[in-house]
C-alpha cells in the first residue's frame, strides 16, 4: 500500500470538502489623520499633561464578505482587525448577519453590537460626533444613562411603517476573545439583557424614537432603561431632543437621567455646523455632569475635515472639568 498516496488523496478530499464552506473576504480601511488637544482639571498636573504629540491615524482594517443562499437569504460576515501592538494583532470585533428580506434581519456580534435600545444611545443631529465624545479619562469615566452595548443578538424589521429593533444578550459586556466552539468565561452579568426600540416618521419632517430595556448586572440585579425623543427637520436645519432614564433595581442603587439636545445646520451641500448638549443627573448627587460641543464638517473632492470643540463640567459627578479639541481629516479613494 502506498501510504503517502492515500494520505495525499485524503488531504485533497478534505480540502475540497472544506472549500465548499469557504468564501472570499474583501479588505477595507480608512485613511484618517487626527490632531487632538486636551485640557481641564483632569489633565492639568497629571500624566495626560505631558503629551509629546497630538497626531494619530486610524489603524483598523475590516474584512467582510457576503453570499446568497439557495432560498434567497443573504449572509454577511465582518471582522474588524485592530492595529498592531508590538508583534501582536487580532480581531477586535466580529459579526455575522442573516438578511431574510421582508422577514427582517438577524445579527450576532461577539464584541460590540448596538442592538435594540443600545442603538438609540444618542440620535441627535450633529456634524461629527455626539456631544460627550472624547470627554472623561480612563481613570475618571464620564457617565450617562444608556443601554449598554456588547456581545449578543440583534433583530430588525419594519412593522406598520415603524422600524423595530430588538437586542438580546446572555452576558452583556463580556470581553473574552473566543472562537467557534469556545465559551466566554468573562462574568459581566449573571442575568440576561434585552431591549426593544422603535422609530417612526410621524410626518415628512418629524421622526419619533423610543424604547425600553433591561440590562443584567454582575450582582444579579438589573438596570431598567427607557428612552424617548424626536428629530425635527425644517429646510437645512434639524433640531432634536431625547431623554434617557436608567433605574437601578438594587437596594441603594443609583438612578441616572440624561437629557440630550442637538441642532445642526447645512450651510451648503459641503459644509455643516452643529451644537449639542449632554446633561446627566445622578440620584443623591448634587453635581450634575454637563457637556456641550460645537462641531463643523466640510467635504469636497474626496477629502472631509471634521472639527469639534467640547467641554464637560463635573465629570463623573465630581468637581473636575475636561475639554478637548479635535481635527480629523478623512481621505476617500
Sine and cosine of phi, psi and omega as CSV:
sin_phi,cos_phi,sin_psi,cos_psi,sin_omega,cos_omega
0.00,0.00,0.70,-0.71,0.05,-1.00
-1.00,0.01,1.00,-0.05,-0.06,-1.00
-0.88,0.47,-0.62,0.78,-0.02,-1.00
-0.88,0.48,-0.67,0.74,-0.03,-1.00
-0.92,0.38,-0.66,0.75,0.02,-1.00
-0.89,0.45,-0.68,0.74,-0.01,-1.00
-0.88,0.47,-0.69,0.72,0.00,-1.00
-0.92,0.39,-0.61,0.79,0.02,-1.00
-0.90,0.43,-0.69,0.72,0.03,-1.00
-0.89,0.45,-0.64,0.77,0.01,-1.00
-0.91,0.42,-0.67,0.74,0.01,-1.00
-0.88,0.47,-0.67,0.74,0.03,-1.00
-0.89,0.45,-0.62,0.78,0.03,-1.00
-0.90,0.44,-0.67,0.74,-0.01,-1.00
-0.91,0.42,-0.64,0.77,0.03,-1.00
-0.89,0.45,-0.70,0.72,-0.01,-1.00
-0.90,0.44,-0.66,0.75,-0.03,-1.00
-0.92,0.39,-0.63,0.78,-0.08,-1.00
-0.89,0.45,-0.38,0.92,0.01,-1.00
-0.92,0.40,-0.36,0.93,-0.02,-1.00
-0.97,-0.26,0.01,1.00,-0.06,-1.00
-1.00,-0.07,0.43,-0.90,0.03,-1.00
-0.64,-0.77,0.36,-0.93,0.02,-1.00
-0.99,0.13,0.61,-0.79,0.04,-1.00
-0.89,-0.46,0.61,-0.79,0.06,-1.00
-0.95,-0.32,0.57,-0.82,-0.01,-1.00
-0.98,-0.18,0.61,-0.79,0.09,-1.00
-0.58,-0.81,0.42,-0.91,0.00,-1.00
-0.37,-0.93,0.15,-0.99,-0.03,-1.00
-0.95,-0.32,0.51,-0.86,0.12,-0.99
-0.96,-0.29,1.00,-0.06,-0.11,-0.99
-0.77,-0.64,0.68,-0.74,0.06,-1.00
-0.75,-0.66,0.77,-0.63,-0.06,-1.00
-0.81,-0.59,0.38,-0.92,0.14,-0.99
-0.71,-0.70,0.81,-0.59,-0.11,-0.99
-0.77,-0.64,0.67,-0.74,0.18,-0.98
-0.83,-0.56,0.54,-0.84,-0.01,-1.00
-0.74,-0.67,0.51,-0.86,0.02,-1.00
-0.46,-0.89,-0.16,-0.99,-0.03,-1.00
0.97,-0.23,0.13,-0.99,-0.05,-1.00
-0.93,0.37,-0.34,0.94,0.07,-1.00
-0.95,0.30,-0.33,0.94,-0.07,-1.00
-0.97,-0.24,-0.67,0.74,-0.07,-1.00
-0.87,0.50,0.80,-0.60,0.03,-1.00
0.98,0.17,0.01,1.00,0.00,-1.00
-0.96,-0.27,0.00,-1.00,0.03,-1.00
-0.89,0.46,-0.46,0.89,0.00,-1.00
-0.94,0.34,-0.24,0.97,0.00,-1.00
-0.98,0.18,-0.22,0.98,-0.02,-1.00
-0.94,-0.34,0.99,0.16,-0.06,-1.00
-0.94,-0.34,0.82,-0.57,-0.01,-1.00
-0.97,0.24,-0.61,0.79,-0.02,-1.00
-0.45,-0.89,0.61,-0.79,0.03,-1.00
-0.99,-0.17,0.08,1.00,-0.03,-1.00
-1.00,0.05,0.58,-0.81,0.05,-1.00
-0.35,-0.94,0.31,-0.95,0.05,-1.00
-0.71,-0.71,0.36,-0.93,-0.03,-1.00
-0.92,0.39,0.63,-0.78,-0.04,-1.00
-0.77,-0.63,0.49,0.87,-0.01,-1.00
-0.93,-0.37,0.60,-0.80,0.08,-1.00
-0.82,-0.58,0.66,-0.75,0.02,-1.00
-0.93,-0.38,0.78,-0.63,0.09,-1.00
-0.95,-0.31,0.84,-0.54,-0.08,-1.00
-0.62,-0.79,0.39,-0.92,0.04,-1.00
-0.31,-0.95,0.32,-0.95,0.00,-1.00
-0.50,-0.87,0.35,-0.94,0.02,-1.00
-0.40,-0.92,0.40,-0.92,-0.03,-1.00
-0.98,-0.22,0.74,-0.67,0.04,-1.00
-0.99,0.16,0.17,-0.98,-0.03,-1.00
-0.88,0.47,-0.47,0.88,-0.02,-1.00
-1.00,0.03,0.09,1.00,0.03,-1.00
1.00,-0.08,-0.18,0.98,0.06,-1.00
-0.93,0.36,0.45,-0.89,0.00,-1.00
-0.89,-0.45,0.76,-0.65,0.04,-1.00
-0.96,-0.29,0.76,-0.65,0.02,-1.00
-0.79,-0.61,0.70,-0.71,0.04,-1.00
-0.82,-0.58,0.57,-0.82,-0.01,-1.00
-0.59,-0.81,0.69,-0.73,0.06,-1.00
-0.80,-0.61,0.83,-0.55,0.09,-1.00
-1.00,-0.05,0.83,-0.55,-0.06,-1.00
-0.97,-0.22,0.87,-0.50,-0.03,-1.00
-0.97,0.23,0.32,-0.95,-0.03,-1.00
-0.92,0.39,0.29,-0.96,-0.01,-1.00
-0.92,0.39,0.66,-0.75,0.12,-0.99
-0.79,-0.61,0.99,-0.14,-0.14,-0.99
0.95,0.32,-0.90,-0.43,0.01,-1.00
-0.92,-0.40,0.16,0.99,-0.06,-1.00
-0.94,-0.35,0.51,-0.86,0.06,-1.00
-0.42,-0.91,0.35,-0.94,0.00,-1.00
-0.15,-0.99,-0.14,-0.99,0.00,-1.00
-1.00,0.00,0.78,-0.63,0.04,-1.00
-0.97,-0.25,-0.04,1.00,0.05,-1.00
-0.23,-0.97,0.70,-0.71,0.05,-1.00
-0.63,-0.78,0.62,-0.78,0.03,-1.00
-0.55,-0.83,0.45,-0.89,0.08,-1.00
-0.68,-0.73,0.71,-0.71,-0.05,-1.00
-0.74,-0.67,0.49,-0.87,0.04,-1.00
-0.84,-0.54,0.95,-0.31,0.01,-1.00
-1.00,0.00,0.91,-0.41,-0.07,-1.00
-0.97,-0.24,0.39,0.92,0.03,-1.00
0.93,0.38,-0.81,-0.59,-0.01,-1.00
-0.91,0.42,-0.27,0.96,0.01,-1.00
-1.00,0.10,-0.05,1.00,0.05,-1.00
0.98,-0.20,-0.11,-0.99,-0.07,-1.00
-0.76,-0.65,0.77,-0.64,0.00,-1.00
-0.92,-0.38,0.76,-0.65,-0.06,-1.00
-0.73,-0.68,0.59,-0.81,0.18,-0.98
-0.86,-0.50,0.76,-0.65,0.06,-1.00
-0.84,-0.54,0.77,-0.64,-0.11,-0.99
-1.00,-0.04,0.06,1.00,-0.05,-1.00
-0.67,-0.74,-0.80,0.59,-0.19,-0.98
-0.56,-0.83,0.86,0.51,0.02,-1.00
-0.99,0.16,0.84,-0.54,0.06,-1.00
-1.00,-0.08,0.98,0.21,-0.07,-1.00
-0.96,-0.28,0.36,-0.93,0.05,-1.00
0.84,0.54,-0.76,-0.65,-0.06,-1.00
-0.93,0.38,-0.41,0.91,0.01,-1.00
-0.88,0.47,-0.43,0.90,0.01,-1.00
-0.95,0.31,-0.25,0.97,-0.01,-1.00
-0.97,-0.26,0.45,0.89,0.02,-1.00
-0.79,0.61,-0.74,0.67,0.03,-1.00
-0.40,-0.91,0.97,-0.25,-0.01,-1.00
-0.94,-0.35,0.41,0.91,0.01,-1.00
-0.95,0.31,0.51,-0.86,0.04,-1.00
-0.91,0.41,0.67,-0.74,0.05,-1.00
-0.44,-0.90,0.32,-0.95,0.01,-1.00
-1.00,0.05,-0.39,0.92,-0.08,-1.00
-0.64,-0.77,-0.94,0.35,-0.08,-1.00
-0.68,-0.73,0.16,-0.99,0.08,-1.00
-0.93,0.37,0.39,-0.92,-0.21,-0.98
-0.89,0.46,-0.49,0.87,-0.05,-1.00
-0.99,-0.12,0.13,0.99,-0.06,-1.00
-0.91,0.42,0.73,-0.68,0.06,-1.00
0.99,0.17,0.08,1.00,-0.02,-1.00
-0.98,-0.20,0.56,-0.83,-0.14,-0.99
1.00,0.00,0.35,-0.94,-0.01,-1.00
-0.85,-0.53,0.09,-1.00,0.03,-1.00
-0.87,0.50,-0.61,0.79,-0.01,-1.00
-0.98,0.17,-0.50,0.86,0.02,-1.00
-0.79,-0.61,1.00,0.00,-0.14,-0.99
-0.99,0.11,0.80,-0.60,0.08,-1.00
-0.90,0.43,0.61,-0.80,-0.06,-1.00
-0.92,-0.40,0.29,-0.96,0.16,-0.99
-0.27,-0.96,0.37,-0.93,0.09,-1.00
-0.99,0.17,0.88,-0.47,-0.01,-1.00
-0.27,-0.96,0.46,-0.89,0.13,-0.99
-0.96,0.26,0.79,-0.62,-0.05,-1.00
-0.93,0.36,0.48,-0.88,0.10,-1.00
-0.97,-0.25,0.25,-0.97,0.01,-1.00
0.36,-0.93,-0.35,-0.94,-0.03,-1.00
-0.88,0.48,0.68,-0.73,0.07,-1.00
0.43,-0.90,-0.16,-0.99,-0.07,-1.00
-0.95,-0.31,0.53,-0.85,0.08,-1.00
-0.72,-0.70,0.59,-0.81,0.05,-1.00
-0.73,-0.68,0.73,-0.68,0.01,-1.00
-0.74,-0.67,0.60,-0.80,0.00,-1.00
-0.34,-0.94,0.03,-1.00,0.06,-1.00
-0.86,-0.51,0.73,-0.68,0.00,-1.00
-0.71,-0.70,0.89,-0.45,0.06,-1.00
0.85,0.52,0.57,0.82,0.00,-1.00
1.00,0.06,-0.08,1.00,0.02,-1.00
-0.98,-0.21,0.61,-0.79,0.10,-1.00
-1.00,0.03,0.80,-0.60,-0.07,-1.00
-0.90,-0.44,0.72,-0.69,0.06,-1.00
-0.80,-0.60,0.72,-0.69,0.00,-1.00
-0.82,-0.57,0.70,-0.72,0.04,-1.00
-0.81,-0.59,0.58,-0.82,0.03,-1.00
-0.55,-0.83,0.68,-0.73,0.09,-1.00
-0.60,-0.80,0.67,-0.74,0.07,-1.00
-1.00,-0.01,-0.10,0.99,-0.01,-1.00
-0.33,-0.94,0.92,0.40,-0.07,-1.00
-0.89,0.45,0.73,-0.68,0.00,-1.00
1.00,-0.06,-0.01,1.00,0.01,-1.00
-0.90,0.44,0.53,-0.85,-0.10,-0.99
-0.72,-0.69,0.09,1.00,-0.03,-1.00
-0.91,0.41,0.73,-0.68,0.07,-1.00
-0.97,0.23,0.83,-0.56,-0.11,-0.99
-0.57,-0.82,0.21,-0.98,0.01,-1.00
-0.74,-0.67,0.05,-1.00,-0.02,-1.00
-0.86,0.51,0.65,-0.76,-0.05,-1.00
1.00,0.03,-0.12,0.99,-0.01,-1.00
-0.98,-0.20,-0.02,-1.00,0.02,-1.00
-0.76,-0.65,0.43,-0.90,0.09,-1.00
-1.00,-0.02,0.88,-0.47,-0.03,-1.00
-0.99,-0.15,0.06,1.00,0.07,-1.00
-0.99,0.17,0.89,-0.46,0.00,-1.00
-1.00,0.02,1.00,0.00,0.01,-1.00
-1.00,0.02,-0.58,0.81,0.02,-1.00
-0.50,-0.87,0.69,-0.72,-0.01,-1.00
-1.00,0.01,-0.14,0.99,0.08,-1.00
-0.85,-0.52,0.47,-0.88,-0.05,-1.00
-0.97,0.25,0.24,-0.97,0.00,-1.00
-0.81,-0.59,0.60,-0.80,0.02,-1.00
-0.47,-0.88,0.45,-0.89,0.00,-1.00
-0.35,-0.94,0.28,-0.96,0.07,-1.00
-0.62,-0.78,0.62,-0.79,0.01,-1.00
-0.76,-0.65,0.46,-0.89,0.01,-1.00
-0.74,-0.68,0.60,-0.80,0.11,-0.99
-0.71,-0.71,0.80,-0.60,-0.09,-1.00
-0.65,-0.76,0.76,-0.65,0.07,-1.00
-0.99,0.10,0.99,-0.17,0.00,-1.00
-0.89,0.45,-0.65,0.76,0.10,-1.00
-0.50,-0.87,0.02,-1.00,-0.07,-1.00
-0.84,0.54,-0.50,0.86,-0.11,-0.99
-0.96,-0.29,-0.06,1.00,-0.09,-1.00
-0.79,-0.62,0.83,-0.55,0.06,-1.00
-0.87,-0.50,0.78,-0.63,0.02,-1.00
-0.94,-0.35,0.70,-0.72,0.00,-1.00
-0.73,-0.69,0.51,-0.86,0.02,-1.00
-0.11,-0.99,0.08,-1.00,0.03,-1.00
0.12,-0.99,0.07,-1.00,0.01,-1.00
-0.70,-0.72,0.39,-0.92,0.01,-1.00
-0.30,-0.96,0.33,-0.95,0.05,-1.00
-0.80,-0.60,0.85,-0.53,-0.08,-1.00
-0.94,-0.35,0.89,-0.45,-0.02,-1.00
-0.93,0.37,0.52,-0.85,-0.01,-1.00
-0.83,-0.55,0.30,-0.95,-0.02,-1.00
-0.91,0.40,-0.41,0.91,-0.02,-1.00
-1.00,0.05,0.12,0.99,0.01,-1.00
1.00,0.06,-0.15,0.99,0.05,-1.00
-1.00,0.05,-0.18,-0.98,-0.02,-1.00
-0.52,-0.85,0.37,-0.93,0.13,-0.99
-0.97,-0.26,0.80,-0.60,0.03,-1.00
-0.99,-0.12,0.79,-0.61,-0.09,-1.00
-0.89,-0.45,0.58,-0.81,0.20,-0.98
-0.65,-0.76,0.57,-0.82,0.05,-1.00
-0.64,-0.77,0.66,-0.75,0.05,-1.00
-0.50,-0.87,0.69,-0.72,0.01,-1.00
-0.13,-0.99,-0.04,-1.00,-0.03,-1.00
-0.50,-0.87,0.33,-0.94,0.16,-0.99
-0.75,-0.66,0.80,-0.61,-0.03,-1.00
-0.87,-0.49,0.76,-0.65,-0.03,-1.00
-0.93,-0.37,0.67,-0.74,0.12,-0.99
-0.56,-0.83,0.93,-0.38,-0.08,-1.00
0.88,0.48,-0.74,-0.67,-0.02,-1.00
-0.99,0.12,0.04,1.00,-0.08,-1.00
-0.94,-0.34,0.47,-0.88,0.12,-0.99
-0.71,-0.71,0.64,-0.77,0.11,-0.99
-0.78,-0.63,0.49,-0.87,-0.02,-1.00
-0.49,-0.87,0.38,-0.92,0.05,-1.00
-0.51,-0.86,0.66,-0.75,0.11,-0.99
-0.54,-0.84,0.42,-0.91,0.01,-1.00
-0.78,-0.62,0.86,-0.51,0.06,-1.00
-0.96,-0.27,0.77,-0.64,-0.01,-1.00
-0.85,-0.53,0.69,-0.72,-0.04,-1.00
-0.73,-0.68,0.89,-0.46,-0.01,-1.00
-0.91,-0.40,0.81,-0.59,0.01,-1.00
-1.00,-0.02,0.85,-0.53,-0.04,-1.00
-0.98,0.21,-0.20,0.98,0.00,-1.00
-0.95,0.33,0.57,-0.82,0.05,-1.00
-0.89,0.45,0.80,-0.60,-0.04,-1.00
0.98,0.19,0.12,0.99,0.02,-1.00
-0.94,0.33,0.35,-0.94,-0.04,-1.00
-0.98,-0.18,0.68,-0.74,0.05,-1.00
-0.98,-0.21,0.53,-0.85,0.03,-1.00
-0.81,-0.59,0.47,-0.88,0.09,-1.00
-0.63,-0.78,0.82,-0.57,-0.02,-1.00
-0.87,-0.49,0.83,-0.55,0.12,-0.99
-0.98,-0.18,0.73,-0.69,-0.04,-1.00
-0.78,-0.62,0.77,-0.64,0.05,-1.00
-0.87,-0.50,0.49,-0.87,0.07,-1.00
-0.39,-0.92,0.61,-0.79,0.09,-1.00
-0.61,-0.79,0.71,-0.71,0.03,-1.00
-0.74,-0.67,0.40,-0.92,-0.03,-1.00
-0.59,-0.80,0.81,-0.59,0.06,-1.00
-1.00,0.03,0.97,-0.26,0.02,-1.00
-0.91,0.42,-0.70,0.71,0.15,-0.99
-0.45,-0.89,-0.14,-0.99,-0.08,-1.00
-0.93,0.38,-0.22,0.97,-0.02,-1.00
-0.95,-0.32,-0.33,0.94,-0.18,-0.98
-0.79,-0.61,0.79,-0.62,0.01,-1.00
-0.71,-0.70,0.46,-0.89,0.01,-1.00
-0.78,-0.62,0.43,-0.90,0.06,-1.00
-0.43,-0.91,0.36,-0.93,0.11,-0.99
-0.66,-0.75,0.69,-0.73,-0.02,-1.00
-0.60,-0.80,0.39,-0.92,0.04,-1.00
-0.72,-0.70,0.56,-0.83,0.14,-0.99
-0.79,-0.62,0.87,-0.49,0.03,-1.00
-0.80,-0.60,0.85,-0.52,-0.08,-1.00
-0.86,-0.51,0.77,-0.64,0.09,-1.00
-0.96,-0.27,0.65,-0.76,0.06,-1.00
-0.88,-0.48,0.80,-0.60,-0.06,-1.00
-0.84,0.54,0.73,-0.68,0.03,-1.00
0.99,0.16,0.02,1.00,-0.01,-1.00
-0.89,-0.45,0.80,-0.60,-0.05,-1.00
-0.97,0.22,-0.24,0.97,-0.08,-1.00
-0.99,-0.14,0.98,-0.21,0.06,-1.00
-0.97,0.23,0.70,-0.71,0.07,-1.00
-0.99,0.14,0.82,-0.58,-0.09,-1.00
-0.78,-0.63,0.78,-0.62,0.01,-1.00
-0.76,-0.65,0.56,-0.83,0.12,-0.99
-0.60,-0.80,0.42,-0.91,-0.10,-0.99
-0.51,-0.86,0.73,-0.69,0.14,-0.99
-0.95,-0.31,0.75,-0.66,-0.11,-0.99
-0.68,-0.73,0.39,-0.92,0.05,-1.00
-0.55,-0.83,0.49,-0.87,0.03,-1.00
-0.59,-0.81,0.73,-0.68,0.01,-1.00
-0.72,-0.69,0.71,-0.70,0.01,-1.00
-0.66,-0.75,0.62,-0.79,0.03,-1.00
-0.18,-0.98,0.70,-0.72,0.11,-0.99
0.86,0.52,0.59,0.81,0.04,-1.00
1.00,0.09,0.08,1.00,0.03,-1.00
-0.84,-0.54,0.72,-0.69,0.10,-0.99
-0.81,-0.59,0.63,-0.77,0.00,-1.00
-0.86,-0.52,0.84,-0.54,-0.02,-1.00
-0.90,-0.44,0.66,-0.75,-0.04,-1.00
-0.72,-0.70,0.67,-0.74,0.13,-0.99
-0.61,-0.79,0.59,-0.81,0.09,-1.00
-0.76,-0.65,0.94,-0.35,-0.15,-0.99
-0.79,-0.62,0.46,-0.89,0.07,-1.00
-0.54,-0.84,0.42,-0.91,-0.02,-1.00
-0.66,-0.75,0.70,-0.72,0.08,-1.00
-0.95,-0.30,0.50,-0.86,0.04,-1.00
0.81,0.58,0.80,0.60,-0.03,-1.00
-0.86,0.51,0.75,-0.67,-0.03,-1.00
0.83,0.56,0.49,0.87,0.06,-1.00
0.91,0.41,0.46,0.89,0.14,-0.99
-0.98,-0.19,-0.49,-0.87,0.00,-1.00
-0.91,-0.41,0.08,1.00,-0.03,-1.00
-0.99,0.11,0.45,-0.89,0.06,-1.00
-0.89,-0.46,0.34,-0.94,0.01,-1.00
-0.49,-0.87,0.65,-0.76,0.07,-1.00
-0.63,-0.78,0.44,-0.90,-0.02,-1.00
-0.52,-0.85,0.59,-0.81,0.10,-0.99
-0.81,-0.58,0.75,-0.66,-0.06,-1.00
-0.69,-0.72,0.67,-0.74,0.15,-0.99
-0.86,-0.51,0.80,-0.60,-0.01,-1.00
-0.83,-0.56,0.81,-0.58,0.04,-1.00
-0.94,-0.34,0.81,-0.59,-0.03,-1.00
-0.87,-0.49,0.76,-0.65,0.03,-1.00
-0.95,-0.31,0.78,-0.62,0.05,-1.00
-0.94,-0.35,0.79,-0.61,0.00,-1.00
-0.47,-0.88,0.00,0.00,0.00,0.00
